[in-house]
């Protein structure tokens, strides 16, 4: 007895479990016939386990281990995986049937008896010749009939499965229609109908005899929408093809539907067998979504509630195609995709709608969106990718842990929009060879024409950039610092300042080997980071405490370019009780200088320097106005044209004195409003570097704190007194007044 373990199972042998759990199908096949041993062909890994009937020897042969093994009569047995196969004579001796695991899977009939031979001719006259011998019996015709492997009459006992986009709703009809054969897939007139039994989309129906093992399944109904978690607002139709000789369980899903017309085309126009056509169609569909389906099970075995990679890929395709579509829009898109796929297997790869879909998925991933009217309201049917897992899990379709479908969804949008693969290529993903694999920390941007997020070059004003996190193979939104300092070195001790590569009004300071955004106010940033790197500063040393200050020439005046920070009350008794640091914190004085009352400020400047009077401040102001009128409007903030200096003069000219970073409320690209606040940073045209260090106000008024204005306000004393205990000050580009008991900054001007 021959006993060999072989990989292919003949007939309808398989293991099936309930919908919602893993479904394992052990595939099989039917028996073809060849004339003689010369027609057997090669036996190798590609056809291991194939069965052929050899007409010339009336034998069943099987390909195993490089040899065509024979089954001689009913005594020999082949063990194919878990199946035991043998031949057995028919009761009327008209042939043999082939049996696997007790089931007949094919019949081979004997040839008919030959007719009697003709009588021999009479002898010639003369001696009587002997009578001619009887003709011999004709030989049996060898094995003239065998079952057509693509048309095996099959009884439909039961078939079960799930109909799902999300699961179809209970009560939805499901129809099974028999097909004439697997060579034409012509529909027969035999149909059986059942219904979805529950909210998991499960069905089970019984039937009778069919002309072949091939059937089509169809269902039309409402379904649960993965994006919303609720029921769809309309009905869709799904189709499937399956082989009852290998399946007693078959699901309807997007993959079975998309492959349906493609399989018909391959069978009817290219002569492919059904199993081959299904495999090809499945591979083509997944490739359209940048998914490698090698090793995936049949489409009718996939389940969005399953735990395999194939199930995850199915769910990803379902999410990508549903997107923000209404049911009617989705149904139209599904039909178009299937029609495009039918003849060339490429789907609508070039369709601009794919870019729009990828845009929408990008938005669902990161929670942002672009609109035409700056309304900042989410678009219709906006969804969060993170919510989809929660929705599917909430349906309680199975006990399986939902696999990582997100990687397929993310890979789709990143490939479609031109980012490519992040880090090492993950299993199951197809990369675009025109897009090199990105390294960890590499920043890229959308390049695909038609995308709302397309960026023409790195410094394009569109702010969206993505950085590769190779450890998780994910593109994530690049932070403000990452995208604005990308490619710039920052080593310990550099202490340099750069402008943002994208946001030109932003500044970044190299601190402790890392870039820090210093666009807005932060007391932890040293004052050195605030100076204008394009200005050639002078310096002076205060001999009283040996502190050194930067100086700058503006017109005919020489100013200190930083706030005075002198605090020795033993040498200057007027300081007692009349100077302080912001929030009474000494470290703040190192950054913004001290705050002085007017009684202390009037004689606080070092020898050779003095507190400017109102006329000296007015001289500076006049120079600023003239300078502003000559500015290139393209370089100015959104204050209006230069001819409007008198109307907006204080805000406009202060722009020339303010430090180029550190002032709060600066323009932030990407916000809903593109208006540039007049309270933002300046251009520091002359190197005056006015810092928003705030002030101390003696009268609380409506405020809860004496210290106010850090990050948004700067005020400097003049030596000129005004009426009623007030003194002229210079603040926000104009002369105003303040109480003598308030504490403000001091800028000294050279004698």
Secondary structure, DSSP 4 states (H G I P E B T S, - for coil): ----EESPPPSS--B---TTS--B-------EEESSGGGS---SGGGTT-EEEEGGGTEEEEEETTEEEEE-TTS-EEEETTEEEEEEE-TTSSEEEEEETTEEEEEEEPPPPPPPBPPPPPPPSSSPPPPPPPBPPPPPP---EE--TT---EE--EEEEEBBTTBBPTT-EEEEEEES-TTT--EEEEEEEEE--STT-EEEEE--EESSSEEEEEEEE-BB-TTTSSB-SS-EEEEEEEETTT-SB--B-HHHHHHHHHHHHHHHHH---HHHHHHHHHHHHHHTTTB--TT---GGG--TT--SHHHHHHHHHHHHHHTT--HHHHHHHHHHHHHHHHHHS-TTTT-HHHHHHHHHHHHHHHT----SS---PPPTT---HHHHHHHHHHT---SSPP---HHHHHHHHHHHTT---BSSPPTTB---TTSPPBPTT-EE----TT-TT--SSTT-S----EEEETTTTEEEEPPHHHHHHTT----TT---EEE-SS-TT-EEEEETTEEEE-SS--TTS-GGGGS-TTS--EEEEETTTTEEEEEEEETTEEEESS------TTT-GGGTTTEE-GGG-HHHHHHH--EE-HHHHTT-SPTTEEE--HHHHHHHHHHHHHHHHTS-GGGS-TT--GGGHHHHHHHHHHHHHB-SS--SS---TTSS--PPPTTS----TTS--B--EEEE-S--TT-S-SEEEETT--EEEEEEE-STTEEEEEETTEEEEEETTSBBB--EEE-
